[in-house]
Amino acid sequence: MGGRIKRELKTLETMVHMYCQSERHADGALCDECAELLRYAVRRLESCRFKEKKKICGKCTVHCYKTEYRQRIRLVMRTVGPKMLYRHPVMLLGHAVDMLRY
């Protein structure tokens, strides 16, 4: 697994944790629902056929997420995205670069 995929996995994990905490689903650890979403998203990312040359998932031509999970991950990103600017600006910058690059 290359550096870009590892960085995207870390960003994804951070965003799901922030979402779970902001929605008061659980104290400290992820609730079952958020843990399931994270496991699903990690499996999708690890099995991506484009690997290091992949676009960000929102711009990909192949939608590998089931509709239910796609809606849930969009909610996470929409809820947590603005908070990333203040809490994890470097991570957000890496994601922005990927958006522009691919």
C-alpha positions in Angstrom: 0.0 0.0 0.0 1.4 3.3 -1.1 1.7 6.6 0.8 -1.3 8.2 -0.8 -3.6 5.4 0.2 -2.2 5.3 3.7 -2.8 9.1 4.0 -6.3 8.7 2.7 -7.0 5.9 5.2 -5.7 8.1 8.1 -7.9 11.0 6.9 -10.9 8.8 6.7 -10.3 7.3 10.1 -9.9 10.8 11.6 -13.1 12.1 10.0 -15.2 9.1 11.2 -13.9 9.5 14.7 -14.6 13.2 14.7 -18.1 12.6 13.4 -18.9 9.9 16.0 -17.7 12.2 18.8 -19.6 15.2 17.4 -22.8 13.2 17.2 -22.3 11.9 20.7 -22.6 8.3 19.5 -20.0 7.1 22.0 -17.4 8.3 24.5 -13.9 7.7 23.3 -14.2 4.7 21.0 -16.4 4.5 17.9 -20.0 3.4 18.2 -21.0 0.2 16.4 -22.6 2.1 13.5 -19.5 4.3 12.9 -17.1 1.4 13.3 -19.0 -0.6 10.7 -18.9 2.4 8.3 -15.2 2.8 8.8 -14.5 -0.9 8.2 -16.6 -0.8 5.0 -14.8 2.3 3.8 -11.4 0.9 4.5 -12.2 -2.3 2.6 -13.4 -0.3 -0.3 -10.2 1.9 -0.3 -7.9 -1.1 0.1 -9.5 -2.9 -2.8 -9.6 0.1 -5.2 -8.6 -1.0 -8.6 -6.9 2.4 -9.3 -4.6 2.2 -6.3 -2.2 5.2 -6.1 -3.6 6.8 -9.2 -7.1 6.9 -7.9 -9.2 10.1 -7.9 -10.9 11.1 -4.7 -13.9 8.9 -4.2 -16.4 11.6 -4.9 -14.9 12.2 -8.3 -14.3 8.5 -9.2 -15.9 7.0 -12.4 -16.5 3.7 -10.6 -18.8 3.9 -7.5 -17.8 1.0 -5.4 -19.8 2.1 -2.3 -23.3 0.7 -1.9 -25.9 3.5 -1.9 -26.5 3.3 1.9 -22.8 3.6 2.7 -22.2 6.4 0.1 -25.0 8.4 1.8 -23.5 7.8 5.2 -19.9 8.8 4.3 -21.2 11.9 2.5 -22.9 12.9 5.8 -19.7 12.3 7.7 -17.7 14.4 5.2 -20.3 17.2 5.1 -20.5 17.3 8.9 -16.8 17.1 9.7 -15.2 18.7 6.6 -15.4 22.3 7.8 -14.0 21.3 11.3 -11.0 19.7 9.6 -9.8 23.2 8.6 -9.2 24.0 12.3 -8.3 20.6 13.8 -6.3 19.0 11.0 -5.3 21.6 8.4 -2.4 19.5 7.0 -4.6 16.5 6.5 -7.2 18.7 4.8 -4.5 20.2 2.6 -3.4 16.7 1.5 -6.9 15.9 0.5 -7.2 19.2 -1.4 -4.1 18.5 -3.3 -5.5 15.1 -4.3 -8.6 16.8 -5.5 -6.7 19.1 -7.8 -4.1 16.5 -8.9 -6.4 13.7 -10.1 
